[in-house]
Amino acid sequence: MLSARISNETRRFIYAREGYRCALCDSTKYLQVYHCVPRSRGGTDSVQNLVCLCADCHALAHGINLNDWDATQQDVEQAVTEYLADYYAPDWNPWGKRGP
């Protein structure tokens, strides 16, 4: 069974990296840490796989539209992927694995 706990040090780093705002909508309310690549699909708790989202964007990332937004789950997943890939380019690696 996977641990559901991201270290406090990592969590604080993610919040600070995003300026204590949602990486997608800039909200400062109800911030949470989201895995771009879920651990169930090989993603890790590395900072290259984590992003700070508000509760509304986080819910939408999981397919729950709390605000009747025009955006879809796929839109949020794409935006998070692009955010992290741009931030860590050219070495983005959310799986935490080394090359061959």
C-alpha positions, 0 to 999 in steps of 0.5 A: 500500500502506498503512503498517502503522506507527502513530507512537510518539507516537500509540501512547504517547498511546493507552496513556496515555489508557487508563491502560496497560490494555485498554479492554475487560477492564482487563488490563495484559498484552500491550497493543496498539493496535487500529483501530476502523475498519480503514484498509482501510475508510477508518479513519485512525491518528487517536486517535479511531480507535485503542484500547488492547486486550490481545492476547486482546481484540485477537485476538477483535476479529479473530475469534480466540477464544483463551479460549473466551469467550462474547463474539463478534467483533461484541461486541468491535467494538460495545464498542470503537465505543461506548467511542470514541464515548462518549469523543469525543462529540459529535464522534467521527470515526474517519475523520478527515474534516471535515464538509461 
